[in-house]
Structure formats: structure tokens, C-alpha cells
Amino acid sequence: MTYKFNETFLHHTTQQMVKKRNNFGAVLCVEQGDNDFSWVGAAGNLEEQDPYFITSVTKLYVTVVVLKLRSENRLQLEDPIANYLSDGIVRGIHVLDGVDYSDDITIKHLISNTSGIPDYFACKQSNGKTVATQLFNGHDESWGLEKTLELVKKQKPKFKPGQKGKVNYSDTNYQLLGRIMENVTGLSISEVFQTFIFDALELSQTYVYEDVHDTTPAPLYYKSNALQLPLYMSSVATEGGIVSTAKDTMKFLKAFFHARFFPKEDLEELKQWNRIFFPGQFYYGVGLERLWTPRILSPLNPIKEILGFWGQSGAFAFYNPERNIYFTGTINQCSGFGHSAAFNAIIKIIKAVS
């Protein structure tokens, strides 16, 4: 591979990430798989070493724990979730057209977003407003599993569990996975992540956000407004509650694709793709995402796969196997403009490799 970029190129690319309106800060870390090149830079109101909410990139950590538990024969992806959750949680969670499919839902349905269970984040409450809208308007409140299920069980499921070709991005799935992880291990979710991942990789700057008085993470933004959501962020550990840095996230990302925690053949099993059109357009597999990269972006030098995970905040952790190059960082903008800026930066760097 020939890498047609240097620190000046990467610094300029990072600066471009904050050119869009309301993108106040960016952190970008780029590494080659063989460790010959490693760079991290920042722009705007963020510094290279700043800790930030990785938001839904957290779900990639969930994938690691689930696969590690499977490798230890403590669960199987095909197991019904009713094997690991109380009847009060499972009962009535999926009633579609008068038929209760709750007992048919498996762990694989949850981690692949094919359960059909609605996403509480996008559900309308009794006041007619979605949870997301209220949070982005600064209304901070806790959304633990029991509260989430109270709302979701009043909603109509999107489709039958595992219905062919159907996928619906749902944070509810990951709240359920969190409770399963706790029940299987006998540990709290923060202890699960600490024991299975953080300690194993010596991630000294990574932790689960639990203390509502903790102001260490860089602030999230929605358009021009800084969001103060300690109650919410402390209640959503498995769907988005990990705090980390770009360098720590890079250590995790490389360990993930080097199959440090599970058999290497498991990586191919994760590539059972369904295209998602909201939020954004990308492919969802089994606890793994693949970016939608039309050929026109690089017609003479195909980009091929970009694998990893997005966060609601524009946090990202992606790997391009074709060029053996990794990307981590954040924009901290929840409106969607952060994602497009990060995507453009990733594509620009990949195209500079031949």
C-alpha cells in the first residue's frame, strides 16, 4: 500500500470536519494495521486526549461481550431471551396483530436489530413528543430498562422476529442485551465491561458513565445547543454510556478486528447484512455496521468494506480491511451533520491510499 498522506494532510482533513455549521469540535485518530503509522489530531473546541461519550459505538463493546460469553458456552445466539430474562420483562414485549411472539425472540434477534421491537428513543410518549426530541431539547431524564419497556409495550412491533429482509434500529434491543449480560455474569454492566474489556486491554481512559456529577466527558451538542444529559447518559450503559478517548477506542477497535476476544471465524458470521435507511443509510449485521459506500465515491480504486460502528453523536470507530487502516474519533454533534463530516474525512483519507 502507498499512503499518499502525511500529518499536514491529516491536520487539514480534521480542520475541515469543523467547517460545517454547528460542528464545534472534532477528534480524529488514524492508524495502519501494521502499526507503521499512528496519528491523532483535533480541531475546534476538542483536544486530542479529551474523553468523550462514544454513544452507540458502545454497541461494538456489547458485541465483544456476547461473543466472549458464547465462546465460554455461557449463552448461544439462537437462545430465546426468555431463558435469561424474567417473565415480567419478556411478557407482552412483542404482540403483533394479536399474536404474542415474545417467546420467539432470540439473542441474535436483539444484537442484529431483527427482533421487530420498537426503538424507545423514537417512540412518541403520551405528550406526543418522542424521547429523542425531548432529550435534544434539553429535557434530561433517566431511561432504564423498566421505564423503556413500559413505553415500548404500548407500541406496535415493526415486524415478526427474524422476518426475512426486515431490520429496525432499536436501542431497546441493547437495553435488553445489557440485562442479559448482567444476569449471565452476575456482574453489573459497568463491571462486565471493566472485567471483559477495559482491564484486558488496559484502557485507562475508558469507563461507563454512572456518576451524574461527572463533568469529565466533552459536552454533546444538538445543532447549536450544548446538551446537559447526565441522568440520561448514566442510565443507558449498553446502548451508549461508555466514555473513552480516540486512542483508547483505537486500541479496542484493533483488538476487535484482530479477534482478541473471540474466534477469528466469528468475524465473518457478523456480516449478515440488512440495509438500514434510518437513522442514516448503512448496513447492519450481527452487532456490526458497514458503511454504504457507492462505487462512484472511488470508481477507479474501490473502497470496498468499511466496518465498525457509528454513535448518535458522530462518534465513530471504523476499519477498512482493503487498505488495513483504522479510524476513531468524534464530532460531538447529534444532528447528523457530525456524521457526514466524519464520513467525508474517512473517505478522503481512504482515497489517499493506493
C-alpha positions, 0 to 999 in steps of 0.5 A: 500500500502507498499512503499518499498522506502525511500529518499536514494532510491529516491536520487539514482533513480534521480542520475541515470536519469543523467547517460545517455549521454547528460542528464545534469540535472534532477528534480524529485518530488514524492508524495502519494495521501494521502499526507503521503509522499512528496519528491523532489530531483535533480541531475546534473546541476538542483536544486530542486526549479529551474523553468523550461519550462514544454513544452507540459505538458502545454497541461494538463493546456489547458485541465483544461481550456476547461473543466472549460469553458464547465462546465460554458456552455461557449463552448461544445466539439462537437462545430465546431471551426468555431463558435469561430474562424474567417473565415480567420483562419478556411478557407482552414485549412483542404482540403483533396483530394479536399474536404474542411472539415474545417467546420467539425472540432470540439473542441474535434477534436483539444484537442484529436489530431483527427482533421487530421491537420498537426503538424507545428513543423514537417512540412518541410518549403520551405528550406526543413528543418522542424521547429523542426530541425531548432529550435534544431539547434539553429535557434530561431524564433517566431511561432504564430498562423498566421505564423503556419497556413500559413505553415500548409495550404500548407500541406496535412491533415493526415486524415478526422476529427474524422476518426475512429482509426486515431490520429496525434500529432499536436501542431497546434491543441493547437495553435488553442485551445489557440485562442479559449480560448482567444476569449471565455474569452476575456482574453489573454492566459497568463491571462486565465491561471493566472485567471483559474489556477495559482491564484486558486491554488496559484502557485507562481512559475508558469507563461507563458513565454512572456518576451524574456529577461527572463533568469529565466527558466533552459536552454533546451538542444538538445543532447549536445547543450544548446538551446537559444529559447526565441522568440520561447518559448514566442510565443507558450503559449498553446502548451508549454510556461508555466514555473513552478517548480516540486512542483508547477506542483505537486500541479496542477497535484493533483488538476487535478486528484482530479477534482478541476476544473471540474466534477469528471465524466469528468475524465473518458470521457478523456480516449478515447484512440488512440495509438500514435507511434510518437513522442514516443509510448503512448496513447492519449485521450481527452487532456490526455496521458497514458503511454504504459506500457507492462505487462512484465515491472511488470508481477507479480504486474501490473502497470496498468494506468499511466496518465498525460502528457509528454513535448518535453523536458522530462518534465513530470507530471504523476499519477498512480491511482493503487498505488495513487502516483504522479510524476513531474519533468524534464530532460531538454533534447529534444532528447528523451533520457530525456524521457526514463530516466524519464520513467525508474525512474517512473517505478522503483519507481512504482515497489517499491510499493506493 
